[in-house]
């Protein structure tokens, strides 16, 4: 159990450091890293005052308190039963909440385009939350539960 707290702390630190580096060094026009007709990937800075994909934009304070409530619930719920998915979920939720405290918005910068379709810009914390939810779903559905770290 103790190792998952350390792993969660590692992921949280990686998220916070990546955002600090982006804010310090990313040029305003972004940096294209992969370009092809069917797939492109770039680092493009966006300030998100909403939730996932900008939902509920303009309600940053309300979202902060919702996130804070979820974090406190999760901390109480998983205190004795921390698993890898919970570590990821907490790291992502705390990372995005700290963004709001530090900057007044969430810092997003990972940008994928598939052909002419642009996937919403996101950050590592968003990825952690998504992967955690997928792992919970896989474990709940019993889909190859042996491969889901617990």
MDAnalysis code that builds the backbone (N, CA, C; Angstrom):
import MDAnalysis as mda
import numpy as np

u = mda.Universe.empty(450, n_residues=150, atom_resindex=np.repeat(np.arange(150), 3), trajectory=True)
u.add_TopologyAttr("name", ["N", "CA", "C"] * 150)
u.add_TopologyAttr("resid", np.arange(1, 151))
u.add_TopologyAttr("resname", ["UNK", "UNK", "UNK", "UNK", "UNK", "UNK", "UNK", "UNK", "UNK", "UNK", "UNK", "UNK", "UNK", "UNK", "UNK", "UNK", "UNK", "UNK", "UNK", "UNK", "UNK", "UNK", "UNK", "UNK", "UNK", "UNK", "UNK", "UNK", "UNK", "UNK", "UNK", "UNK", "UNK", "UNK", "UNK", "UNK", "UNK", "UNK", "UNK", "UNK", "UNK", "UNK", "UNK", "UNK", "UNK", "UNK", "UNK", "UNK", "UNK", "UNK", "UNK", "UNK", "UNK", "UNK", "UNK", "UNK", "UNK", "UNK", "UNK", "UNK", "UNK", "UNK", "UNK", "UNK", "UNK", "UNK", "UNK", "UNK", "UNK", "UNK", "UNK", "UNK", "UNK", "UNK", "UNK", "UNK", "UNK", "UNK", "UNK", "UNK", "UNK", "UNK", "UNK", "UNK", "UNK", "UNK", "UNK", "UNK", "UNK", "UNK", "UNK", "UNK", "UNK", "UNK", "UNK", "UNK", "UNK", "UNK", "UNK", "UNK", "UNK", "UNK", "UNK", "UNK", "UNK", "UNK", "UNK", "UNK", "UNK", "UNK", "UNK", "UNK", "UNK", "UNK", "UNK", "UNK", "UNK", "UNK", "UNK", "UNK", "UNK", "UNK", "UNK", "UNK", "UNK", "UNK", "UNK", "UNK", "UNK", "UNK", "UNK", "UNK", "UNK", "UNK", "UNK", "UNK", "UNK", "UNK", "UNK", "UNK", "UNK", "UNK", "UNK", "UNK", "UNK", "UNK", "UNK", "UNK", "UNK", "UNK"])
u.atoms.positions = np.array([
    [0.817, -1.192, 0.000],
    [0.000, 0.000, 0.000],
    [0.863, 1.259, 0.000],
    [1.905, 1.268, 0.811],
    [2.745, 2.463, 0.933],
    [3.385, 2.842, -0.405],
    [3.726, 1.843, -1.206],
    [4.375, 2.144, -2.484],
    [3.471, 2.956, -3.404],
    [2.146, 2.738, -3.335],
    [1.233, 3.473, -4.211],
    [1.213, 4.949, -3.867],
    [1.389, 5.299, -2.592],
    [1.461, 6.713, -2.207],
    [2.688, 7.355, -2.846],
    [3.804, 6.634, -2.839],
    [5.031, 7.161, -3.455],
    [4.876, 7.280, -4.964],
    [4.242, 6.295, -5.567],
    [4.013, 6.342, -7.020],
    [3.081, 7.504, -7.364],
    [2.031, 7.696, -6.578],
    [1.138, 8.833, -6.789],
    [1.884, 10.152, -6.661],
    [2.762, 10.255, -5.660],
    [3.560, 11.476, -5.467],
    [4.483, 11.708, -6.657],
    [5.059, 10.635, -7.197],
    [5.926, 10.756, -8.377],
    [5.145, 11.309, -9.569],
    [3.955, 10.753, -9.819],
    [3.140, 11.222, -10.946],
    [2.693, 12.673, -10.745],
    [2.335, 13.027, -9.527],
    [1.951, 14.411, -9.233],
    [3.124, 15.352, -9.501],
    [4.300, 14.986, -9.044],
    [5.484, 15.818, -9.275],
    [5.778, 15.957, -10.770],
    [5.650, 14.857, -11.512],
    [5.878, 14.913, -12.961],
    [4.894, 15.872, -13.624],
    [3.637, 15.844, -13.193],
    [2.632, 16.745, -13.744],
    [2.975, 18.200, -13.434],
    [3.275, 18.486, -12.180],
    [3.575, 19.863, -11.779],
    [4.827, 20.398, -12.464],
    [5.869, 19.570, -12.556],
    [7.108, 20.013, -13.214],
    [6.909, 20.226, -14.710],
    [6.105, 19.361, -15.338],
    [5.857, 19.527, -16.780],
    [5.144, 20.849, -17.046],
    [4.175, 21.203, -16.215],
    [3.440, 22.457, -16.403],
    [4.335, 23.664, -16.143],
    [5.174, 23.582, -15.119],
    [6.102, 24.685, -14.833],
    [7.067, 24.873, -16.001],
    [7.574, 23.774, -16.546],
    [8.502, 23.858, -17.681],
    [7.811, 24.459, -18.906],
    [6.589, 24.038, -19.162],
    [5.838, 24.572, -20.307],
    [5.636, 26.078, -20.149],
    [5.248, 26.497, -18.963],
    [5.016, 27.925, -18.722],
    [6.302, 28.739, -18.868],
    [7.425, 28.162, -18.496],
    [8.702, 28.881, -18.567],
    [9.302, 28.907, -19.969],
    [9.198, 27.789, -20.696],
    [10.005, 27.653, -21.906],
    [9.250, 27.485, -23.217],
    [7.969, 27.221, -23.190],
    [7.267, 26.997, -24.455],
    [7.037, 28.314, -25.173],
    [7.494, 28.417, -26.435],
    [7.225, 29.646, -27.195],
    [5.718, 29.817, -27.424],
    [5.289, 31.052, -27.606],
    [3.854, 31.338, -27.747],
    [3.224, 30.637, -28.947],
    [3.989, 30.350, -29.976],
    [3.437, 29.670, -31.159],
    [3.454, 28.152, -31.012],
    [3.948, 27.643, -29.862],
    [3.973, 26.203, -29.641],
    [5.145, 25.547, -30.348],
    [5.233, 24.228, -30.204],
    [6.306, 23.454, -30.827],
    [5.705, 22.221, -31.487],
    [5.765, 22.128, -32.818],
    [5.317, 20.899, -33.476],
    [6.369, 19.801, -33.269],
    [5.939, 18.626, -32.836],
    [6.870, 17.526, -32.594],
    [6.723, 16.404, -33.612],
    [5.529, 16.243, -34.156],
    [5.280, 15.206, -35.152],
    [4.268, 15.759, -36.144],
    [4.627, 15.702, -37.408],
    [3.710, 16.199, -38.430],
    [3.617, 15.203, -39.576],
    [2.401, 14.749, -39.827],
    [2.116, 13.919, -40.997],
    [0.671, 14.216, -41.389],
    [0.259, 13.830, -42.590],
    [-1.118, 14.140, -43.008],
    [-2.179, 13.500, -42.112],
    [-1.876, 12.349, -41.525],
    [-2.893, 11.655, -40.742],
    [-2.768, 11.869, -39.232],
    [-1.591, 12.291, -38.766],
    [-1.379, 12.460, -37.327],
    [-0.363, 13.560, -37.079],
    [-0.693, 14.427, -36.136],
    [0.292, 15.413, -35.705],
    [0.228, 15.546, -34.189],
    [1.348, 15.902, -33.607],
    [1.440, 16.107, -32.169],
    [2.286, 17.340, -31.924],
    [1.775, 18.225, -31.073],
    [2.514, 19.446, -30.766],
    [2.291, 19.838, -29.311],
    [3.147, 20.720, -28.838],
    [2.992, 21.325, -27.528],
    [2.423, 22.713, -27.748],
    [1.197, 22.930, -27.321],
    [0.497, 24.203, -27.500],
    [-0.137, 24.594, -26.170],
    [0.226, 25.752, -25.667],
    [-0.253, 26.195, -24.361],
    [-1.675, 26.736, -24.422],
    [-2.528, 26.205, -23.545],
    [-3.910, 26.650, -23.414],
    [-4.228, 26.751, -21.925],
    [-4.926, 27.804, -21.539],
    [-5.376, 27.951, -20.160],
    [-6.847, 27.572, -20.102],
    [-7.159, 26.562, -19.323],
    [-8.506, 26.008, -19.253],
    [-9.144, 26.391, -17.921],
    [-10.219, 27.160, -17.958],
    [-10.920, 27.537, -16.733],
    [-12.087, 26.600, -16.445],
    [-12.242, 25.568, -17.267],
    [-13.330, 24.613, -17.074],
    [-12.815, 23.257, -16.639],
    [-13.626, 22.247, -16.890],
    [-13.254, 20.871, -16.590],
    [-12.733, 20.240, -17.888],
    [-12.884, 18.952, -18.019],
    [-12.394, 18.244, -19.200],
    [-12.902, 18.899, -20.482],
    [-11.994, 19.156, -21.400],
    [-12.291, 19.741, -22.706],
    [-12.996, 21.088, -22.614],
    [-12.746, 21.802, -21.528],
    [-13.321, 23.129, -21.384],
    [-14.772, 23.153, -20.932],
    [-15.329, 21.998, -20.572],
    [-16.708, 21.979, -20.082],
    [-16.818, 22.841, -18.827],
    [-17.904, 23.515, -18.668],
    [-18.186, 24.380, -17.520],
    [-17.176, 25.522, -17.403],
    [-16.663, 25.969, -18.533],
    [-15.729, 27.097, -18.551],
    [-16.356, 28.304, -17.867],
    [-15.536, 29.030, -17.153],
    [-16.015, 30.208, -16.452],
    [-16.532, 29.904, -15.054],
    [-16.489, 28.646, -14.645],
    [-16.938, 28.256, -13.306],
    [-15.768, 27.645, -12.534],
    [-14.592, 28.256, -12.658],
    [-13.365, 27.696, -12.085],
    [-13.446, 27.542, -10.569],
    [-14.026, 28.511, -9.883],
    [-14.095, 28.429, -8.417],
    [-14.989, 27.275, -7.982],
    [-16.143, 27.145, -8.603],
    [-17.034, 26.029, -8.292],
    [-16.343, 24.697, -8.576],
    [-15.689, 24.596, -9.736],
    [-14.991, 23.364, -10.096],
    [-13.872, 23.048, -9.113],
    [-13.181, 24.084, -8.633],
    [-12.126, 23.861, -7.650],
    [-12.704, 23.196, -6.403],
    [-13.829, 23.699, -5.907],
    [-14.416, 23.129, -4.692],
    [-14.978, 21.729, -4.938],
    [-15.492, 21.474, -6.130],
    [-15.926, 20.118, -6.476],
    [-14.723, 19.182, -6.484],
    [-13.621, 19.621, -7.116],
    [-12.398, 18.805, -7.138],
    [-11.877, 18.573, -5.727],
    [-11.862, 19.625, -4.921],
    [-11.374, 19.511, -3.554],
    [-12.220, 18.509, -2.759],
    [-13.526, 18.575, -2.916],
    [-14.401, 17.609, -2.252],
    [-14.118, 16.185, -2.689],
    [-13.888, 16.002, -3.993],
    [-13.563, 14.662, -4.506],
    [-12.238, 14.172, -3.948],
    [-11.260, 15.056, -3.879],
    [-9.949, 14.671, -3.341],
    [-10.081, 14.252, -1.881],
    [-10.793, 15.043, -1.095],
    [-10.967, 14.716, 0.323],
    [-11.726, 13.401, 0.493],
    [-12.754, 13.190, -0.334],
    [-13.483, 11.922, -0.292],
    [-12.549, 10.762, -0.626],
    [-11.793, 10.904, -1.708],
    [-10.887, 9.823, -2.111],
    [-9.825, 9.546, -1.057],
    [-9.286, 10.608, -0.475],
    [-8.273, 10.409, 0.569],
    [-8.851, 9.641, 1.750],
    [-10.071, 9.954, 2.131],
    [-10.715, 9.220, 3.211],
    [-11.073, 7.800, 2.821],
    [-11.493, 7.625, 1.583],
    [-11.947, 6.323, 1.099],
    [-10.796, 5.347, 0.887],
    [-9.693, 5.832, 0.347],
    [-8.605, 4.924, -0.033],
    [-7.468, 4.861, 0.981],
    [-7.603, 5.563, 2.078],
    [-6.509, 5.622, 3.056],
    [-5.934, 4.231, 3.361],
    [-6.782, 3.240, 3.548],
    [-6.307, 1.906, 3.897],
    [-6.211, 0.973, 2.688],
    [-6.705, 1.403, 1.557],
    [-6.758, 0.492, 0.400],
    [-6.258, 1.173, -0.868],
    [-5.138, 1.873, -0.781],
    [-4.594, 2.569, -1.945],
    [-4.154, 1.550, -3.004],
    [-4.545, 1.818, -4.243],
    [-4.130, 0.982, -5.376],
    [-3.558, 1.894, -6.448],
    [-2.999, 1.308, -7.479],
    [-2.422, 2.088, -8.572],
    [-3.447, 3.023, -9.218],
    [-4.653, 2.540, -9.555],
    [-5.634, 3.465, -10.141],
    [-5.977, 4.634, -9.221],
    [-6.116, 4.377, -7.921],
    [-6.400, 5.471, -6.987],
    [-5.227, 6.451, -6.929],
    [-4.002, 5.930, -6.974],
    [-2.824, 6.808, -6.960],
    [-2.834, 7.729, -8.178],
    [-3.156, 7.172, -9.347],
    [-3.241, 7.985, -10.564],
    [-4.364, 9.013, -10.471],
    [-5.521, 8.578, -10.011],
    [-6.679, 9.470, -9.905],
    [-6.381, 10.640, -8.961],
    [-5.790, 10.349, -7.818],
    [-5.448, 11.411, -6.874],
    [-4.389, 12.345, -7.436],
    [-3.368, 11.794, -8.083],
    [-2.315, 12.636, -8.665],
    [-2.910, 13.586, -9.698],
    [-3.802, 13.085, -10.539],
    [-4.424, 13.933, -11.553],
    [-5.326, 14.999, -10.949],
    [-6.153, 14.602, -10.001],
    [-7.075, 15.558, -9.380],
    [-6.321, 16.627, -8.596],
    [-5.305, 16.217, -7.865],
    [-4.521, 17.183, -7.088],
    [-3.733, 18.098, -8.025],
    [-3.156, 17.538, -9.082],
    [-2.385, 18.344, -10.035],
    [-3.220, 19.446, -10.669],
    [-4.419, 19.112, -11.127],
    [-5.273, 20.123, -11.750],
    [-5.818, 21.114, -10.720],
    [-6.059, 20.659, -9.498],
    [-6.519, 21.573, -8.446],
    [-5.422, 22.555, -8.055],
    [-4.189, 22.074, -7.990],
    [-3.072, 22.971, -7.671],
    [-2.868, 24.005, -8.774],
    [-3.132, 23.629, -10.010],
    [-3.081, 24.603, -11.111],
    [-3.999, 25.784, -10.809],
    [-5.223, 25.463, -10.399],
    [-6.174, 26.534, -10.108],
    [-5.661, 27.418, -8.975],
    [-5.105, 26.789, -7.941],
    [-4.577, 27.577, -6.820],
    [-3.405, 28.454, -7.242],
    [-2.495, 27.897, -8.042],
    [-1.288, 28.631, -8.450],
    [-1.569, 29.666, -9.538],
    [-2.400, 29.298, -10.535],
    [-2.536, 30.105, -11.743],
    [-3.948, 30.650, -11.993],
    [-4.950, 30.112, -11.324],
    [-6.323, 30.529, -11.572],
    [-6.976, 29.794, -12.730],
    [-6.288, 28.800, -13.283],
    [-6.786, 27.987, -14.395],
    [-5.916, 26.736, -14.483],
    [-6.335, 25.783, -15.299],
    [-5.552, 24.571, -15.531],
    [-4.674, 24.795, -16.760],
    [-3.435, 24.344, -16.672],
    [-2.469, 24.492, -17.768],
    [-2.518, 23.228, -18.628],
    [-2.948, 23.367, -19.874],
    [-3.000, 22.259, -20.833],
    [-2.008, 22.536, -21.953],
    [-1.409, 21.462, -22.508],
    [-0.383, 21.693, -23.532],
    [-0.153, 20.540, -24.495],
    [-0.709, 19.380, -24.289],
    [-0.510, 18.238, -25.184],
    [-1.600, 18.252, -26.253],
    [-1.207, 18.345, -27.519],
    [-2.175, 18.556, -28.599],
    [-1.970, 17.539, -29.716],
    [-2.953, 16.694, -29.915],
    [-2.953, 15.715, -31.004],
    [-3.983, 16.116, -32.044],
    [-3.628, 15.932, -33.310],
    [-4.574, 16.098, -34.415],
    [-4.567, 14.819, -35.235],
    [-5.742, 14.357, -35.588],
    [-5.903, 13.164, -36.416],
    [-6.545, 13.614, -37.717],
    [-5.724, 13.738, -38.757],
    [-6.213, 14.306, -40.006],
    [-6.590, 15.762, -39.775],
    [-7.828, 16.108, -40.039],
    [-8.278, 17.489, -39.837],
    [-8.970, 17.679, -38.475],
    [-9.103, 16.580, -37.701],
    [-9.778, 16.655, -36.406],
    [-8.768, 16.909, -35.297],
    [-8.996, 17.952, -34.529],
    [-8.113, 18.316, -33.424],
    [-8.685, 17.782, -32.109],
    [-7.939, 16.901, -31.459],
    [-8.345, 16.393, -30.150],
    [-8.157, 17.514, -29.131],
    [-9.049, 17.651, -28.151],
    [-8.891, 18.724, -27.155],
    [-7.523, 18.668, -26.466],
    [-6.928, 19.817, -26.273],
    [-5.613, 19.914, -25.646],
    [-5.739, 19.539, -24.174],
    [-4.766, 18.763, -23.666],
    [-4.844, 18.235, -22.309],
    [-3.463, 18.260, -21.659],
    [-3.375, 17.739, -20.440],
    [-2.098, 17.681, -19.727],
    [-1.919, 16.286, -19.127],
    [-0.808, 16.083, -18.422],
    [-0.546, 14.766, -17.837],
    [-1.587, 14.398, -16.782],
    [-2.006, 15.354, -15.960],
    [-3.017, 15.073, -14.928],
    [-4.288, 14.525, -15.562],
    [-4.707, 15.111, -16.683],
    [-5.893, 14.612, -17.394],
    [-5.686, 13.166, -17.832],
    [-4.474, 12.863, -18.297],
    [-4.160, 11.494, -18.726],
    [-4.230, 10.532, -17.553],
    [-3.702, 10.946, -16.404],
    [-3.746, 10.078, -15.220],
    [-5.192, 9.741, -14.851],
    [-6.052, 10.749, -14.873],
    [-7.457, 10.541, -14.515],
    [-8.118, 9.586, -15.503],
    [-7.851, 9.783, -16.790],
    [-8.428, 8.920, -17.826],
    [-7.962, 7.482, -17.676],
    [-6.659, 7.288, -17.487],
    [-6.120, 5.930, -17.326],
    [-6.695, 5.281, -16.057],
    [-6.801, 6.043, -14.966],
    [-7.360, 5.499, -13.723],
    [-8.786, 5.018, -13.940],
    [-9.589, 5.817, -14.615],
    [-10.981, 5.427, -14.861],
    [-11.040, 4.175, -15.740],
    [-10.180, 4.111, -16.752],
    [-10.134, 2.904, -17.595],
    [-9.734, 1.677, -16.776],
    [-8.763, 1.821, -15.887],
    [-8.339, 0.696, -15.048],
    [-9.455, 0.264, -14.096],
    [-10.184, 1.230, -13.523],
    [-11.329, 0.883, -12.675],
    [-12.367, 0.109, -13.478],
    [-12.635, 0.583, -14.695],
    [-13.622, -0.068, -15.549],
    [-13.186, -1.490, -15.886],
    [-11.932, -1.651, -16.270],
    [-11.410, -2.983, -16.615],
    [-11.514, -3.917, -15.417],
    [-11.116, -3.423, -14.264],
    [-11.161, -4.259, -13.057],
    [-12.603, -4.607, -12.691],
    [-13.494, -3.634, -12.791],
    [-14.903, -3.857, -12.452],
    [-15.548, -4.869, -13.398],
    [-15.225, -4.767, -14.655],
    [-15.808, -5.649, -15.654],
    [-15.137, -7.020, -15.661],
    [-14.029, -7.167, -14.914],
    [-13.329, -8.434, -14.866],
    [-12.576, -8.751, -16.139],
    [-12.330, -7.723, -16.943],
    [-11.647, -7.893, -18.217],
    [-10.147, -8.001, -17.977],
    [-9.638, -9.211, -17.944],
    [-8.222, -9.467, -17.751],
    [-7.718, -8.742, -16.493],
    [-8.400, -8.978, -15.390],
    [-8.073, -8.304, -14.134],
    [-6.661, -8.625, -13.657],
    [-6.089, -9.709, -14.136],
    [-4.724, -10.063, -13.714],
    [-3.723, -9.015, -14.152],
    [-3.994, -8.295, -15.236],
    [-3.022, -7.319, -15.757],
    [-3.203, -5.919, -15.169],
    [-4.248, -5.699, -14.351],
    [-4.471, -4.401, -13.734],
    [-3.764, -4.371, -12.398],
    [-2.773, -3.469, -12.211],
    [-2.077, -3.432, -10.924],
    [-3.044, -3.072, -9.803],
    [-2.879, -3.752, -8.664],
    [-3.752, -3.414, -7.529],
    [-2.973, -2.931, -6.337],
])
